[in-house]
Amino acid sequence: MDDFLRFFNEKRYHFPMHMEIYYSKIMDWCIDIYKKGCAADYPDAEHDGDDVVIVKVQDLDMELCFARAHVALKEWLMKYEKGY
């Protein structure tokens, strides 16, 4: 979890994005990362209205959820930003 948060913190200075982390007994752990108003800039990526969805993961296991979000963020940056 710490590695993921440090990585996100480092990247947000060069690539502004928003992150929501929450827990619900119905949905378990959820991590959503998105970039507001940039859907048109990434036509092949997943969108939520005008926002581009970068990461959307959900898992019962907190550590696994953070690990999956870490991998998903790196994969998205590799695909759409040519690296991280």
C-alpha positions in Angstrom: 0.0 0.0 0.0 2.8 2.5 0.9 4.6 1.8 -2.4 1.4 2.5 -4.4 0.7 5.8 -2.5 4.3 7.0 -2.9 4.2 6.1 -6.6 0.9 8.0 -7.1 2.2 11.0 -5.1 5.3 11.2 -7.4 3.3 10.9 -10.6 0.6 13.4 -9.7 3.1 16.3 -10.0 3.8 15.5 -13.7 0.4 14.0 -14.6 -2.5 15.6 -12.6 -5.1 13.0 -11.6 -7.7 12.3 -8.9 -7.9 9.3 -6.6 -10.7 8.0 -4.4 -10.1 5.2 -1.9 -13.1 3.9 0.0 -14.5 0.9 1.8 -18.1 -0.3 1.8 -19.4 -3.5 3.3 -21.3 -4.0 0.1 -18.5 -3.2 -2.4 -15.4 -4.0 -0.2 -12.3 -1.9 -1.0 -12.4 0.3 -4.0 -9.8 2.5 -5.7 -10.7 4.8 -8.5 -8.2 7.0 -10.3 -9.4 9.4 -13.0 -8.5 12.6 -14.9 -11.3 15.2 -15.0 -12.5 16.6 -18.3 -9.9 14.7 -20.4 -12.1 12.0 -22.1 -11.5 13.6 -25.5 -7.8 13.4 -25.1 -7.9 9.6 -24.6 -10.6 8.3 -27.0 -9.6 4.7 -26.7 -9.6 4.7 -22.9 -12.6 4.1 -20.6 -14.7 7.2 -19.9 -17.1 8.3 -17.3 -18.8 11.3 -18.8 -16.1 13.9 -19.6 -13.6 12.2 -17.3 -11.1 9.5 -18.4 -11.0 6.5 -16.1 -7.4 5.4 -15.4 -7.9 2.8 -12.7 -11.1 1.2 -11.2 -10.4 -1.7 -9.0 -12.4 -3.4 -6.2 -11.4 -6.3 -3.9 -12.3 -7.8 -0.6 -8.6 -8.0 0.3 -7.2 -4.5 1.0 -3.6 -5.3 0.2 -4.6 -7.1 -3.1 -6.8 -4.1 -4.0 -3.8 -1.7 -3.6 -1.5 -4.0 -5.5 -4.0 -4.3 -8.4 -4.4 -0.5 -8.5 -0.6 -0.1 -8.6 -0.2 -2.5 -11.5 -3.2 -1.0 -13.3 -1.9 2.6 -13.0 1.5 1.6 -14.4 -0.1 -0.3 -17.3 -2.3 2.6 -18.1 0.6 5.0 -18.1 2.6 2.7 -20.3 -0.2 2.4 -22.8 -1.4 6.0 -23.0 1.6 8.1 -21.8 4.5 6.0 -23.2 5.9 5.1 -19.8 6.0 6.2 -16.2 
